[in-house]
Every structure is written in C-alpha cells, then in structure tokens.
C-alpha cells in the first residue's frame, strides 16, 4: 500500500513539473544594444526602441526594468505578451547637463521568461552645440 501511495505521489509531482515546464515564456530581442552615434548637446534627448518576441509557449511578463542611472528612462509593455507576440522597451537618454563625449548606459530587465534577466545597452557620443 505504501509503495502504491509513493508511486502515485511521485507520478503526480513529475506530471506537475512537466506541465509547468511546457508553459514557459522565452524572450528574444531584435537587438540588445543601440548606438545613437553622434548627436549634439543642443538636442540632448534621444530614444531607442527595442523589440522582443515571446518565442516560448507561455505568457511573458516583464516584472521590472531598471536603468543604470537617472538620465536613462525605460518604458515597457505592461500587459503579458502571449506566445508568438511582440512587445517593446523604449529607452530614453537625457544628456542635458551631462558630460560631453561617449556614454554607455544599461537597462536590466527582470522577467518570468528564459533568460530571467536581460541587459539592454544604449550608447553614443554627445558633442558640443555649434553656434
């Protein structure tokens, strides 16, 4: 009797594990780095859009998007992304009052997908305004 109960419990646990593994989201980006190139401090605000696809078979949820500094602001799709559908992360850099020259900033995403953590990067060169 105990052996049957044990086998039944093991079968149940394995079935649950298998079922949950089959409904995993997977996030794939079109790019993970955007280079703005050279832009003038007279127009210091630049924006990049990163597009991703849920290539898994379960809904994808972005839990958090954290920028490496206050000059970088991420905006992202809030609702769950269904399998096969796309979403966007819009990242805005505000270089007003910042040092001229090259910059590289990151946005760290935390999701329920594989991989659980993804880093996106923006970079560019802000040059002095010309009179």
Helices and strands as residue ranges (DSSP letters): H 2-22, E 27-29, E 33-40, G 41-43, E 45-54, E 62-67, E 72-76, E 86-94, E 101-111, E 117-127
